[in-house]
Amino acid sequence: MKNENSILIRNGRVVDPSQNLDDITSVLIRNGKVSKIGRNIATKGVPVFDAAGKVVCPGFIDMHVHLREPGFEHKEDIASGTKAAACGGFTSVACMPNTNPVTDNSGTIDLIGHKSRRVGSVNVFPIGAATLGMQGKDLSNTGELVEAGAVAISDDGFPIQNNYVMRRVLEYAYMFGIAFVSHPEDTLLSAEGLMHEGHYSNLLGLQGIPAASEEVHIARDIILGEITGTPVHIAHLTTRGGVRMVREAKNRGVKITAEATPHHFSLTDASLVSYDTNFKMKPPLRSEEDRQAVVEGLKDDTIDCIATDHAPHAENEKTVEFDKAPFGVIGLETAISLTLDKLYHAGILSLAQIVEKLSVNPARILRLQGKGSLRKGSDGDVTILDLDREVTVDPRTFASKSRNTPFTGWRLKGAPAAAIVSGKIVFSADQS
């Protein structure tokens, strides 16, 4: 038997909520697929990874990244972005459609797929644009996008304002069995806003973005999702009201899911007193009360996923006046350490919950066959965690082309030890 893309991960603590597994055991991957889980697995000619003292999980999936290619390769490209993902412990990413050209056609989806297979370090799943040019007017050909490989549709960054168009988008998504990923923002309410509307925006003299600009669209998307029966996924949830509405909708059976980012559960708008543009993102950092609501939503599983909204920008784009700097921060290489430090070691989430939010649930929402599980026959994608390793965030060491992180200098407990894609080690902390 050939042993290509094969590896034995020995003696780790295997945590796989998809099969209620939490045990010290070994995982054998043969030819890119999970072959066996158990103690004392005997193999010949298969490389061994000693995971003693570490946690072995189904490969982590970041379902919200911006790889910037095609069109903005000076910020990031598929090679650098997927390398950053691997170094961050992720084995798969789903990339957003706000490229140039926009991924509103099969040709651009094909381009991303071809390039990813050629130079990518991890699996890449494109998300197609819901409307042509992400203009919020004419619908993209959803069937064509799905056939080309799109795993969801979204106009992320350019939220659909027309409610009629939004309903039609959801109806077509329903027909093709995919989710719509919503960037909830009423752009008339957010207008020229630069940060969260509240005490600190008044103190700093910066135009605010009210929580209502997010919550109005969450309410709308819940209503239209309930009418159409389409799964709606709320991206980067940040407000108390938004968490409450998602919780209530779930309780009455609406097909709604949500994600939160590490920067929104770790930071607040108080950070902007420095006027550092690395704290400028959309949706903005909210109040401490909002942050606590997001953490509670993660704890009680109102919020299904942790995603980075990795948004790279070149240094010269961020080192300008605050009002001129673009929104967005990177997150692929800090997300897992922030999650372990701020949620696991803080006693807020269990390891099983973390694996659910970073692997099982993203795979379920995006319907990624073979992902989110270490069951026999699943894809051999594995994330290995070192819960006790301490790291200091240093963007100079990042694989990403960009350095726009708000976490420079932070000391965090817990980090990825390795990432394995289809049985091949794509990152090892011991070799980095």
Secondary structure as GFF3:
##gff-version 3
##sequence-region A 1 432
A	DSSP	beta_strand	7	16	.	.	.	ID=ss1
A	DSSP	three_ten_helix	17	19	.	.	.	ID=ss2
A	DSSP	beta_strand	21	30	.	.	.	ID=ss3
A	DSSP	beta_strand	33	38	.	.	.	ID=ss4
A	DSSP	beta_strand	48	50	.	.	.	ID=ss5
A	DSSP	beta_strand	55	58	.	.	.	ID=ss6
A	DSSP	beta_strand	60	65	.	.	.	ID=ss7
A	DSSP	alpha_helix	78	87	.	.	.	ID=ss8
A	DSSP	beta_strand	90	95	.	.	.	ID=ss9
A	DSSP	alpha_helix	106	119	.	.	.	ID=ss10
A	DSSP	beta_strand	123	126	.	.	.	ID=ss11
A	DSSP	beta_strand	128	129	.	.	.	ID=ss12
A	DSSP	three_ten_helix	132	134	.	.	.	ID=ss13
A	DSSP	alpha_helix	142	148	.	.	.	ID=ss14
A	DSSP	beta_strand	152	154	.	.	.	ID=ss15
A	DSSP	alpha_helix	163	175	.	.	.	ID=ss16
A	DSSP	beta_strand	179	182	.	.	.	ID=ss17
A	DSSP	alpha_helix	187	190	.	.	.	ID=ss18
A	DSSP	beta_strand	195	196	.	.	.	ID=ss19
A	DSSP	alpha_helix	199	204	.	.	.	ID=ss20
A	DSSP	beta_strand	208	209	.	.	.	ID=ss21
A	DSSP	alpha_helix	211	228	.	.	.	ID=ss22
A	DSSP	beta_strand	232	234	.	.	.	ID=ss23
A	DSSP	alpha_helix	240	251	.	.	.	ID=ss24
A	DSSP	beta_strand	256	260	.	.	.	ID=ss25
A	DSSP	alpha_helix	262	266	.	.	.	ID=ss26
A	DSSP	three_ten_helix	269	274	.	.	.	ID=ss27
A	DSSP	three_ten_helix	277	279	.	.	.	ID=ss28
A	DSSP	alpha_helix	288	299	.	.	.	ID=ss29
A	DSSP	beta_strand	305	306	.	.	.	ID=ss30
A	DSSP	alpha_helix	315	318	.	.	.	ID=ss31
A	DSSP	alpha_helix	335	339	.	.	.	ID=ss32
A	DSSP	pi_helix	340	344	.	.	.	ID=ss33
A	DSSP	alpha_helix	351	355	.	.	.	ID=ss34
A	DSSP	pi_helix	356	360	.	.	.	ID=ss35
A	DSSP	alpha_helix	361	365	.	.	.	ID=ss36
A	DSSP	beta_strand	382	392	.	.	.	ID=ss37
A	DSSP	three_ten_helix	395	397	.	.	.	ID=ss38
A	DSSP	beta_strand	411	421	.	.	.	ID=ss39
A	DSSP	beta_strand	424	428	.	.	.	ID=ss40
###
